[in-house]
Every structure is written in C-alpha cells, then in structure tokens.
C-alpha cells in the first residue's frame, strides 16, 4: 500500500521535514479511467506546489506544476527520489 511505502521513503529523503504535505491517491480525481492530481482544490498558492509523479498524465490539469521522474522500481540502483531530494535541498 502507498502509505506503507511512501511515508518511510519520504522520511528518508526528507529527514528535516521540507515536504510540508503529503498527498496520495485519495487526494486525486478519477478522470477518464486515470487518477489525476488536481492542486486547484488544495487551498494553497499553486506557485508553491510541486506535483511529483512518473506519469505526466497525473498532473495534466496543472502541467506547469508537475515534475515527471522515472518510475521507481524500488531497486537498490534506483536513485530518482534521492536525486530529487538533493535538488530540492539545493534550491
């Protein structure tokens, strides 16, 4: 399940809590047979929201807020999320 894998993963790449909110599938809209992330309903400044997903279609409603990463397979060689963490910390 996503919460069992996502929370420990985010905690490991963000030990200082830079990620303020963690939203998962239950915070999506189901459109045309796909889960789509819609930040318009978050009551937050969209300029301060980044949507991270491996499917570009997942952030099609706000493509300028999306960041597409390679799909994580969980293997030991998979570094995409760690690289993202390093990038976000450098900004």
C-alpha positions as CSV (number, residue, x, y, z in Angstrom):
1,X,0.0,0.0,0.0
2,X,1.2,3.5,-0.8
3,X,1.2,4.8,2.8
4,X,3.4,1.9,4.0
5,X,6.0,2.6,1.3
6,X,5.6,6.4,0.7
7,X,5.9,7.7,4.3
8,X,9.2,5.9,5.2
9,X,10.6,6.8,1.8
10,X,9.7,10.5,2.1
11,X,11.0,10.5,5.7
12,X,14.4,9.0,4.5
13,X,14.9,11.6,1.7
14,X,13.4,14.5,3.7
15,X,14.6,14.0,7.3
16,X,14.3,17.7,8.1
17,X,10.7,18.0,7.0
18,X,11.0,20.2,4.0
19,X,7.9,18.4,2.4
20,X,5.0,20.1,4.2
21,X,2.2,18.0,3.0
22,X,2.0,14.5,1.5
23,X,-1.0,13.7,-0.7
24,X,-1.7,10.4,-2.2
25,X,-4.3,8.6,-4.4
26,X,-7.1,9.5,-2.1
27,X,-6.5,13.2,-2.9
28,X,-6.9,12.7,-6.7
29,X,-9.7,13.0,-9.1
30,X,-10.6,10.0,-11.2
31,X,-10.9,11.2,-14.8
32,X,-11.1,9.1,-18.0
33,X,-10.0,6.0,-16.2
34,X,-7.0,7.5,-14.5
35,X,-6.1,9.2,-11.2
36,X,-5.3,12.9,-11.8
37,X,-3.8,15.2,-9.3
38,X,-5.6,18.5,-9.1
39,X,-4.0,21.2,-7.0
40,X,-6.8,23.7,-7.6
41,X,-8.7,22.2,-4.6
42,X,-5.9,22.4,-2.1
43,X,-6.5,25.9,-0.8
44,X,-2.8,26.7,-1.3
45,X,-0.8,29.0,-3.5
46,X,-0.2,26.9,-6.7
47,X,3.1,28.6,-7.2
48,X,4.3,26.8,-4.0
49,X,3.1,23.4,-5.0
50,X,5.1,20.8,-6.9
51,X,3.4,17.6,-8.2
52,X,5.8,14.7,-8.5
53,X,4.8,11.6,-10.4
54,X,6.2,9.3,-13.1
55,X,3.1,9.7,-15.3
56,X,2.8,13.1,-16.9
57,X,-0.9,12.5,-17.3
58,X,-1.2,12.5,-13.5
59,X,-0.6,16.3,-13.4
60,X,-2.3,17.2,-16.7
61,X,-4.6,19.7,-15.1
62,X,-1.6,21.8,-13.9
63,X,1.3,20.8,-16.2
64,X,3.5,23.7,-15.1
65,X,3.4,22.4,-11.5
66,X,4.4,18.9,-12.5
67,X,7.7,17.2,-12.2
68,X,8.0,13.8,-14.0
69,X,10.5,11.4,-12.6
70,X,11.5,8.0,-13.9
71,X,9.2,5.3,-12.5
72,X,10.6,4.0,-9.2
73,X,11.0,0.2,-9.2
74,X,12.4,0.0,-5.6
75,X,15.7,-1.5,-6.7
76,X,18.9,-0.5,-5.0
77,X,20.1,1.2,-8.2
78,X,17.0,3.5,-8.2
79,X,18.2,7.0,-7.3
80,X,15.5,9.3,-8.8
81,X,13.8,10.2,-5.5
82,X,17.2,10.7,-3.7
83,X,18.3,12.9,-6.6
84,X,15.1,14.9,-6.3
85,X,15.7,15.4,-2.6
86,X,19.2,16.7,-3.3
87,X,17.8,19.0,-6.0
88,X,15.1,20.4,-3.7
89,X,17.6,21.0,-0.8
90,X,19.9,22.9,-3.1
91,X,17.2,25.4,-4.2
